[in-house]
């Protein structure tokens, strides 16, 4: 994947089209919430999604995909087998 200047690989996935995001949110494939980056480690963040019983952990910078603390983001919840184990 090339970066914005076409110079080498980017670690981030490309953003989805806005219309695709809206459709995904309406269909329940994506969830929307505010990103809260940990004060202790920028590699960990959570998203509080209205209607879900717990915050969703974003466990690395790559998964944050250029979002900054306080941004409204759309997330896709991974299959349970890809969830972190023993996170408290």
LUMBA-982896 format. One record per residue (C-alpha): x, y, z; residue in three letters; residue number from 1. Coordinates in steps of 0.1 Angstrom, whole numbers. Layout:
N
       X       Y       Z   marnu   marke
       X       Y       Z     Ala     NUM
...
//
This chain:
88
       X       Y       Z   marnu   marke
       0       0       0     Unk       1
      14      34      -9     Unk       2
      13      64      14     Unk       3
      -4      97       3     Unk       4
      27     108     -16     Unk       5
      31      75     -33     Unk       6
      63      69     -14     Unk       7
      65      34       0     Unk       8
      42      14      22     Unk       9
      18      28      47     Unk      10
      11       9      79     Unk      11
     -26      21      78     Unk      12
     -55       8      59     Unk      13
     -72      31      35     Unk      14
    -103      49      48     Unk      15
    -137      37      36     Unk      16
    -159      60      16     Unk      17
    -183      80      37     Unk      18
    -213      64      20     Unk      19
    -200      29      27     Unk      20
    -195      39      64     Unk      21
    -231      52      67     Unk      22
    -245      20      51     Unk      23
    -224      -1      74     Unk      24
    -235      17     105     Unk      25
    -272      14      95     Unk      26
    -267     -23      88     Unk      27
    -249     -29     121     Unk      28
    -216     -39     106     Unk      29
    -199      -8     120     Unk      30
    -204      11     153     Unk      31
    -198      48     159     Unk      32
    -182      63     190     Unk      33
    -156      86     205     Unk      34
    -120      74     206     Unk      35
    -103      77     240     Unk      36
     -66      72     239     Unk      37
     -50      59     271     Unk      38
     -29      83     291     Unk      39
      -4      56     299     Unk      40
       1      42     263     Unk      41
      -8      57     230     Unk      42
     -10      21     216     Unk      43
     -42      15     236     Unk      44
     -75      33     232     Unk      45
    -112      26     239     Unk      46
    -144      35     220     Unk      47
    -176      39     240     Unk      48
    -204      29     217     Unk      49
    -240      38     227     Unk      50
    -261       7     231     Unk      51
    -232     -17     239     Unk      52
    -226     -27     275     Unk      53
    -188     -21     276     Unk      54
    -161       0     259     Unk      55
    -144     -15     229     Unk      56
    -106     -18     232     Unk      57
     -84      -7     203     Unk      58
     -51     -25     211     Unk      59
     -26      -9     187     Unk      60
     -17      22     167     Unk      61
     -24       5     134     Unk      62
     -60      -3     144     Unk      63
     -65      34     154     Unk      64
     -59      42     117     Unk      65
     -47      78     122     Unk      66
     -76      87     146     Unk      67
     -67     111     174     Unk      68
     -80     113     209     Unk      69
    -116     126     209     Unk      70
    -123     118     173     Unk      71
    -156     103     164     Unk      72
    -148      70     147     Unk      73
    -165      41     130     Unk      74
    -153       6     141     Unk      75
    -159     -29     131     Unk      76
    -160     -55     159     Unk      77
    -137     -84     151     Unk      78
    -147    -120     154     Unk      79
    -145    -132     190     Unk      80
    -115    -155     181     Unk      81
     -94    -124     174     Unk      82
    -102    -107     207     Unk      83
     -75    -102     233     Unk      84
     -76    -127     261     Unk      85
     -72    -119     298     Unk      86
     -76     -81     293     Unk      87
     -89     -64     324     Unk      88
//
